[in-house]
């Protein structure tokens, strides 16, 4: 994977991502301590509300940014969002009221909702070769996993010598460093956008792209399966470890570390794996393991803990991490091959928004079910959601999914530039090329066998 770092632009962007992630990790720890200082015993409610605000910002802001992405220079947008996040982090230590936490968290996450999809859409333009882009996706997955392990350890070390207020200063430095690295990178000029319509139409284009493209519908269903499995890890690990297994607090970190270790191991293997197998061949089997693992978790939590319960939990969490990584990491490749270059910002914005909608559903579900019905029921329900979602993904995603599709245009006038290589048929003008939803292709073509069957007299 490391050869992609020879590309100067990608090297600067990846480093910007890493330092921003470390800063975000420090802020997560500091925010927990700040919430406890302000709200005391109600800190968990404050943090839960802040998490919901984060998801709402992600779901609502990203599509709007996709609508304006073609009007704003990409570097200016990325740098402005980094500076906004730095300013918010700098202001957090000075707040004294809970509502101020909510306001600043919304501003911080709104900036992230603008930054992340724009960053994601830039990488395939910087690394156009499939092998390099796949390596970049794996490195991004590793960066997220390492951040989840490294940032809490760094925060613990810093808190040994300074107060938690200084962690926000570290967050500010991280975002400022990210902005400086983006400024130093030479970004490719985006392709011109040919979409028509107002702001709402442009904001909705990415969502329409997902609904109209079979493999993107499948990707959204797979995101729901990952969110179902991931929610029980991120929401219920502390209850499972502390209340069910009666282990010390340090075991919570070990369990989450097992999830990260499984994810990182898979991310390291994926670049070579995806050279031999298609995204569908990798992602669907991985997703089908998630309901099986959650079923095992439901059984394990329904019985009295024993000596094997802890190793089983670690193995299950590592397996969930590995499966989630195998689904999430190739997702960028699926989005990339399903949109024109000019539409990549809108496509990644829609993917960012829709995938976080899944987490907005499963996060509270995992918490409420665990509190009301217990861990076995929670694992069973989330496992059922993962199974239904993955089954739907398998149905949505055609077994044969070539990039080039033969199709007929019945609505384009004679002499239209897009019909240069087309030939006339009874239904219109027919030709074939790498097919994506755009101004000239508003619907996905029916399979050839379906057209032939319709044309055959009964």
Secondary structure per residue as TSV (DSSP state, phi and psi in degrees):
chain	resnum	aa	ss	phi	psi
A	1	X	-	360.0	-28.6
A	2	X	G	-63.5	-26.7
A	3	X	G	-54.8	-26.8
A	4	X	G	-66.6	-19.8
A	5	X	G	-71.9	-9.3
A	6	X	G	-69.7	-21.6
A	7	X	S	-74.9	114.6
A	8	X	H	-60.2	-44.0
A	9	X	H	-63.0	-46.2
A	10	X	H	-65.3	-39.4
A	11	X	H	-58.0	-43.2
A	12	X	H	-68.4	-41.1
A	13	X	H	-67.7	-40.7
A	14	X	H	-65.4	-42.5
A	15	X	H	-63.0	-38.4
A	16	X	H	-61.0	-41.4
A	17	X	H	-63.5	-42.8
A	18	X	H	-64.2	-48.0
A	19	X	H	-67.7	-33.3
A	20	X	H	-67.8	-38.1
A	21	X	H	-64.8	-41.2
A	22	X	H	-61.9	-43.1
A	23	X	H	-61.4	-40.7
A	24	X	H	-64.3	-39.9
A	25	X	H	-62.1	-41.7
A	26	X	H	-62.3	-40.6
A	27	X	H	-64.7	-35.2
A	28	X	H	-61.4	-45.4
A	29	X	H	-66.0	-45.9
A	30	X	H	-64.6	-37.0
A	31	X	H	-65.4	-37.6
A	32	X	H	-60.5	-43.9
A	33	X	H	-69.1	-38.2
A	34	X	H	-63.5	-44.0
A	35	X	H	-61.5	-37.3
A	36	X	H	-67.8	-38.9
A	37	X	H	-63.8	-37.5
A	38	X	H	-84.7	-43.8
A	39	X	H	-104.9	-12.6
A	40	X	G	62.1	-124.1
A	41	X	G	-65.9	-17.8
A	42	X	G	-90.4	13.0
A	43	X	H	-60.1	-37.7
A	44	X	H	-64.3	-37.3
A	45	X	H	-65.9	-39.7
A	46	X	H	-63.1	-46.1
A	47	X	H	-67.0	-37.2
A	48	X	H	-62.8	-41.5
A	49	X	H	-65.5	-40.4
A	50	X	H	-61.6	-38.5
A	51	X	H	-65.9	-39.7
A	52	X	H	-64.9	-40.2
A	53	X	H	-62.2	-40.1
A	54	X	H	-57.9	-47.9
A	55	X	H	-66.4	-39.7
A	56	X	H	-62.2	-41.8
A	57	X	H	-62.6	-43.1
A	58	X	H	-61.7	-45.1
A	59	X	H	-70.1	-38.3
A	60	X	H	-87.5	-34.1
A	61	X	H	-84.0	-40.7
A	62	X	H	-56.0	-46.0
A	63	X	H	-63.3	-34.3
A	64	X	H	-65.7	-38.4
A	65	X	H	-65.0	-39.6
A	66	X	H	-59.1	-31.5
A	67	X	H	-71.6	-30.0
A	68	X	H	-101.2	-2.0
A	69	X	G	-59.5	-31.9
A	70	X	G	-77.8	-10.0
A	71	X	G	-98.3	-13.6
A	72	X	S	-117.1	130.2
A	73	X	-	-55.5	132.8
A	74	X	H	-61.1	-43.6
A	75	X	H	-62.7	-42.4
A	76	X	H	-61.3	-39.9
A	77	X	H	-65.0	-47.0
A	78	X	H	-62.6	-44.9
A	79	X	H	-66.3	-41.8
A	80	X	H	-61.1	-41.2
A	81	X	H	-67.4	-38.2
A	82	X	H	-62.8	-43.3
A	83	X	H	-66.5	-36.3
A	84	X	H	-63.0	-45.3
A	85	X	H	-64.0	-37.6
A	86	X	H	-63.8	-42.4
A	87	X	H	-64.4	-41.0
A	88	X	H	-64.7	-44.9
A	89	X	H	-60.5	-37.5
A	90	X	H	-67.8	-29.6
A	91	X	H	-83.2	-22.6
A	92	X	H	-57.4	-40.6
A	93	X	T	-64.5	-15.4
A	94	X	T	-97.9	1.9
A	95	X	-	-84.0	154.1
A	96	X	-	-130.4	-4.9
A	97	X	S	-124.7	150.7
A	98	X	H	-62.9	-40.7
A	99	X	H	-62.3	-29.1
A	100	X	H	-68.3	-35.4
A	101	X	H	-59.5	-47.1
A	102	X	H	-61.3	-42.9
A	103	X	H	-63.7	-47.5
A	104	X	H	-69.9	-35.0
A	105	X	H	-64.4	-39.4
A	106	X	H	-62.8	-44.1
A	107	X	H	-63.4	-42.0
A	108	X	H	-63.2	-46.5
A	109	X	H	-75.6	-29.0
A	110	X	H	-63.5	-40.7
A	111	X	H	-64.5	-39.6
A	112	X	H	-65.7	-36.8
A	113	X	H	-65.9	-25.3
A	114	X	H	-84.7	-37.6
A	115	X	H	-71.3	-50.3
A	116	X	H	-63.1	-50.4
A	117	X	H	-63.5	-35.4
A	118	X	H	-64.6	-42.3
A	119	X	H	-61.9	-45.3
A	120	X	H	-62.1	-37.6
A	121	X	H	-73.0	-21.0
A	122	X	H	-77.8	-35.8
A	123	X	H	-60.6	-46.3
A	124	X	H	-65.0	-20.9
A	125	X	H	-80.1	-31.6
A	126	X	H	-74.5	-36.8
A	127	X	-	-121.4	80.7
A	128	X	-	-70.6	-24.2
A	129	X	S	-71.6	136.7
A	130	X	H	-57.6	-42.7
A	131	X	H	-61.9	-45.5
A	132	X	H	-66.0	-41.0
A	133	X	H	-65.9	-38.9
A	134	X	H	-62.5	-41.8
A	135	X	H	-61.8	-40.6
A	136	X	H	-63.7	-39.7
A	137	X	H	-62.6	-41.2
A	138	X	H	-66.1	-38.4
A	139	X	H	-66.4	-36.1
A	140	X	H	-63.5	-43.1
A	141	X	H	-60.8	-43.3
A	142	X	H	-62.6	-39.8
A	143	X	H	-61.5	-43.1
A	144	X	H	-64.7	-42.8
A	145	X	H	-68.1	-43.0
A	146	X	H	-65.2	-36.6
A	147	X	H	-61.2	-40.2
A	148	X	H	-66.0	-24.1
A	149	X	H	-93.0	-39.8
A	150	X	H	-79.7	-42.0
A	151	X	H	-61.4	-45.7
A	152	X	H	-60.9	-37.9
A	153	X	H	-66.0	-42.2
A	154	X	H	-63.7	-41.6
A	155	X	H	-62.2	-41.7
A	156	X	H	-62.0	-42.0
A	157	X	H	-64.3	-41.8
A	158	X	H	-68.0	-38.4
A	159	X	H	-66.9	-16.2
A	160	X	T	-71.7	-20.1
A	161	X	T	-123.3	-18.8
A	162	X	S	-134.9	167.0
A	163	X	-	-79.2	165.2
A	164	X	T	-66.9	-20.3
A	165	X	H	-56.6	-33.1
A	166	X	H	-71.6	-18.1
A	167	X	H	-65.7	-35.1
A	168	X	H	-64.8	-33.7
A	169	X	H	-63.7	-39.7
A	170	X	H	-62.6	-37.8
A	171	X	H	-62.3	-43.8
A	172	X	H	-61.1	-44.2
A	173	X	H	-61.3	-40.5
A	174	X	H	-60.9	-44.4
A	175	X	H	-70.1	-36.7
A	176	X	H	-65.6	-40.6
A	177	X	H	-63.8	-39.1
A	178	X	H	-61.1	-44.0
A	179	X	H	-61.8	-41.9
A	180	X	H	-63.9	-39.3
A	181	X	H	-68.6	-37.3
A	182	X	H	-64.9	-41.1
A	183	X	H	-60.2	-36.5
A	184	X	H	-77.8	-10.0
A	185	X	S	-91.7	143.8
A	186	X	-	-94.7	106.9
A	187	X	-	-91.3	143.1
A	188	X	-	-67.2	150.6
A	189	X	-	-76.0	126.1
A	190	X	-	-63.5	150.0
A	191	X	-	-68.5	146.8
A	192	X	-	-64.6	142.0
A	193	X	-	-91.4	133.9
A	194	X	-	-106.6	9.1
A	195	X	-	-71.1	151.4
A	196	X	-	-115.3	170.4
A	197	X	S	105.7	174.6
A	198	X	-	-82.6	-169.5
A	199	X	H	-62.2	-43.0
A	200	X	H	-62.2	-42.9
A	201	X	H	-61.4	-41.4
A	202	X	H	-69.9	-38.0
A	203	X	H	-66.1	-33.3
A	204	X	H	-82.5	-11.3
A	205	X	H	-60.6	-44.1
A	206	X	H	-60.6	-42.4
A	207	X	H	-64.8	-41.6
A	208	X	H	-63.6	-35.9
A	209	X	H	-59.5	-42.3
A	210	X	H	-66.2	-43.4
A	211	X	H	-69.4	-31.4
A	212	X	H	-85.3	-17.0
A	213	X	S	-105.4	117.2
A	214	X	H	-54.9	-45.8
A	215	X	H	-68.6	-26.4
A	216	X	H	-77.1	-33.5
A	217	X	H	-61.0	-40.8
A	218	X	H	-63.8	-40.5
A	219	X	H	-61.7	-40.3
A	220	X	H	-64.7	-40.7
A	221	X	H	-63.5	-39.2
A	222	X	H	-66.5	-35.1
A	223	X	H	-60.7	-37.9
A	224	X	H	-66.4	-39.6
A	225	X	H	-62.4	-43.3
A	226	X	H	-64.3	-41.8
A	227	X	H	-63.9	-35.5
A	228	X	H	-64.7	-45.0
A	229	X	H	-73.3	-40.9
A	230	X	H	-66.2	-31.8
A	231	X	H	-63.0	-40.1
A	232	X	H	-68.6	-28.5
A	233	X	H	-70.7	-51.4
A	234	X	H	-80.1	-26.6
A	235	X	H	-96.1	-39.8
A	236	X	H	-106.3	-1.5
A	237	X	H	-59.2	-43.5
A	238	X	H	-63.3	-39.3
A	239	X	H	-69.4	-41.6
A	240	X	I	-63.8	-43.6
A	241	X	I	-73.4	-46.7
A	242	X	I	-81.0	-45.0
A	243	X	I	-91.9	-37.1
A	244	X	I	-85.8	-47.6
A	245	X	S	-91.9	-13.5
A	246	X	-	56.8	46.5
A	247	X	-	-102.6	161.7
A	248	X	-	-68.9	168.8
A	249	X	T	-60.6	-33.8
A	250	X	H	-61.8	-23.4
A	251	X	H	-68.8	-24.4
A	252	X	H	-61.7	-45.4
A	253	X	H	-63.1	-38.8
A	254	X	H	-64.8	-40.4
A	255	X	H	-64.3	-45.8
A	256	X	H	-65.1	-33.0
A	257	X	H	-66.0	-34.3
A	258	X	H	-63.6	-40.8
A	259	X	H	-60.0	-47.1
A	260	X	H	-64.0	-37.8
A	261	X	H	-64.7	-42.1
A	262	X	H	-63.0	-40.3
A	263	X	H	-65.0	-43.8
A	264	X	H	-67.1	-39.8
A	265	X	H	-60.6	-41.5
A	266	X	H	-67.7	-41.4
A	267	X	H	-60.1	-34.8
A	268	X	H	-69.2	-31.2
A	269	X	H	-86.0	-21.5
A	270	X	H	-65.3	-39.7
A	271	X	H	-54.9	-43.1
A	272	X	H	-73.4	-37.8
A	273	X	H	-62.7	-41.7
A	274	X	H	-75.5	-7.7
A	275	X	H	-75.2	-24.9
A	276	X	H	-103.4	-28.4
A	277	X	S	-126.8	153.7
A	278	X	-	-75.4	164.9
A	279	X	H	-58.8	-41.7
A	280	X	H	-61.4	-41.5
A	281	X	H	-65.5	-30.0
A	282	X	H	-86.0	-45.7
A	283	X	H	-75.0	-42.8
A	284	X	H	-66.3	-48.4
A	285	X	H	-59.4	-38.2
A	286	X	H	-62.1	-42.8
A	287	X	H	-66.2	-35.2
A	288	X	H	-68.4	-19.5
A	289	X	H	-73.8	-22.8
A	290	X	H	-63.2	-49.7
A	291	X	H	-63.1	-31.7
A	292	X	H	-65.3	-42.6
A	293	X	H	-65.4	-43.4
A	294	X	H	-66.2	-32.0
A	295	X	H	-64.0	-40.9
A	296	X	H	-64.4	-38.4
A	297	X	H	-64.6	-40.2
A	298	X	H	-60.7	-41.9
A	299	X	H	-67.2	-44.4
A	300	X	H	-64.3	-34.7
A	301	X	H	-84.9	-9.6
A	302	X	H	-86.3	-12.7
A	303	X	S	-109.7	165.3
A	304	X	-	-67.7	134.6
A	305	X	-	-59.4	145.9
A	306	X	-	-138.6	-169.7
A	307	X	T	-65.1	-24.2
A	308	X	T	-90.9	-7.1
A	309	X	H	-62.3	-42.8
A	310	X	H	-67.1	-48.6
A	311	X	H	-60.4	-35.8
A	312	X	H	-64.5	-41.8
A	313	X	H	-61.2	-46.4
A	314	X	H	-61.1	-42.5
A	315	X	H	-65.3	-41.1
A	316	X	H	-64.9	-43.1
A	317	X	H	-67.5	-38.8
A	318	X	H	-64.4	-40.1
A	319	X	H	-66.7	-40.3
A	320	X	H	-63.2	-43.3
A	321	X	H	-60.1	-43.4
A	322	X	H	-64.1	-45.5
A	323	X	H	-66.2	-42.6
A	324	X	H	-62.7	-40.5
A	325	X	H	-63.9	-39.7
A	326	X	H	-66.4	-24.0
A	327	X	H	-87.7	-45.8
A	328	X	H	-74.8	-42.1
A	329	X	T	-61.6	-46.3
A	330	X	T	-74.5	-3.7
A	331	X	H	-58.8	-35.7
A	332	X	H	-62.1	-35.6
A	333	X	H	-65.3	-39.0
A	334	X	H	-65.7	-43.4
A	335	X	H	-64.0	-43.2
A	336	X	H	-60.6	-42.9
A	337	X	T	-78.9	-4.3
A	338	X	T	-107.9	5.9
A	339	X	S	-142.8	148.1
A	340	X	-	-66.9	156.7
A	341	X	G	-54.4	-41.8
A	342	X	G	-66.6	-24.1
A	343	X	G	-96.9	3.9
A	344	X	H	-60.6	-42.5
A	345	X	H	-58.0	-43.1
A	346	X	H	-66.7	-37.8
A	347	X	H	-66.3	-46.5
A	348	X	H	-69.5	-33.2
A	349	X	H	-63.7	-42.4
A	350	X	H	-65.2	-42.5
A	351	X	H	-62.6	-40.9
A	352	X	H	-61.7	-46.8
A	353	X	H	-68.3	-48.5
A	354	X	H	-68.0	-38.4
A	355	X	H	-66.2	-37.1
A	356	X	H	-73.6	-21.9
A	357	X	H	-61.9	-36.4
A	358	X	H	-62.8	-43.9
A	359	X	H	-67.6	-33.8
A	360	X	H	-62.3	-28.3
A	361	X	H	-80.0	-46.8
A	362	X	H	-81.7	-29.6
A	363	X	H	-57.5	-58.7
A	364	X	H	-65.4	-31.8
A	365	X	H	-62.3	-42.8
A	366	X	H	-64.0	-37.9
A	367	X	H	-72.9	-47.4
A	368	X	H	-67.4	-41.9
A	369	X	H	-64.3	-41.7
A	370	X	H	-61.9	-39.4
A	371	X	H	-73.2	-36.5
A	372	X	H	-93.5	-34.7
A	373	X	H	-122.0	-10.8
A	374	X	-	98.3	166.6
A	375	X	H	-67.6	-40.1
A	376	X	H	-59.7	-44.4
A	377	X	H	-65.3	-40.1
A	378	X	H	-59.8	-49.0
A	379	X	H	-63.0	-38.3
A	380	X	H	-67.2	-44.4
A	381	X	H	-66.5	-45.7
A	382	X	H	-65.9	-34.7
A	383	X	H	-64.1	-38.6
A	384	X	H	-65.3	-41.1
A	385	X	H	-61.1	-43.9
A	386	X	H	-62.6	-39.0
A	387	X	H	-67.1	-46.6
A	388	X	H	-63.0	-43.2
A	389	X	H	-64.1	-43.4
A	390	X	H	-68.6	-38.3
A	391	X	H	-62.5	-41.4
A	392	X	H	-62.9	-40.8
A	393	X	H	-61.3	-41.6
A	394	X	H	-63.6	-34.2
A	395	X	H	-74.9	-37.8
A	396	X	H	-68.7	-38.6
A	397	X	S	-90.2	110.1
A	398	X	-	-59.4	143.7
A	399	X	S	-61.8	-42.6
A	400	X	S	-98.2	115.1
A	401	X	-	-132.7	64.1
A	402	X	-	-70.7	154.0
A	403	X	S	-69.8	-40.7
A	404	X	E	-84.9	127.6
A	405	X	E	-130.3	132.7
A	406	X	E	-77.9	137.2
A	407	X	E	-155.5	167.4
A	408	X	E	-118.0	134.2
A	409	X	E	-102.5	115.3
A	410	X	S	-103.1	-6.4
A	411	X	S	-115.5	-1.4
A	412	X	S	-94.6	139.6
A	413	X	-	-73.9	158.6
A	414	X	T	-59.3	135.5
A	415	X	T	89.0	0.2
A	416	X	-	-62.7	137.2
A	417	X	G	-56.1	-29.3
A	418	X	G	-71.7	-16.2
A	419	X	G	-97.4	19.1
A	420	X	T	-56.3	-42.5
A	421	X	T	-103.0	15.0
A	422	X	-	-90.2	157.1
A	423	X	E	-125.8	149.4
A	424	X	E	-74.2	138.1
A	425	X	E	-129.6	-179.9
A	426	X	T	-62.7	-30.9
A	427	X	T	-94.4	-7.7
A	428	X	E	148.6	-141.9
A	429	X	E	-107.7	125.5
A	430	X	E	-113.3	137.2
A	431	X	E	-160.7	-177.7
A	432	X	E	-141.9	147.4
A	433	X	E	-169.2	177.8
A	434	X	E	-62.2	119.5
A	435	X	-	-99.1	127.8
A	436	X	-	-139.7	157.0
A	437	X	-	-75.3	124.6
A	438	X	B	-155.9	-160.5
A	439	X	T	-62.8	-33.1
A	440	X	T	-94.0	-9.5
A	441	X	B	-135.5	91.2
A	442	X	-	-90.8	-14.9
A	443	X	S	-136.6	153.1
A	444	X	-	-76.7	134.2
A	445	X	-	-69.0	148.5
A	446	X	-	-69.9	149.2
A	447	X	-	-58.4	153.7
A	448	X	H	-58.5	-39.0
A	449	X	H	-64.9	-31.3
A	450	X	H	-71.3	-40.6
A	451	X	H	-64.9	-41.5
A	452	X	H	-64.5	-38.7
A	453	X	H	-67.5	-37.7
A	454	X	H	-68.1	-33.1
A	455	X	H	-78.3	-18.5
A	456	X	S	-76.2	124.9
A	457	X	-	-63.2	143.0
A	458	X	-	-87.6	360.0
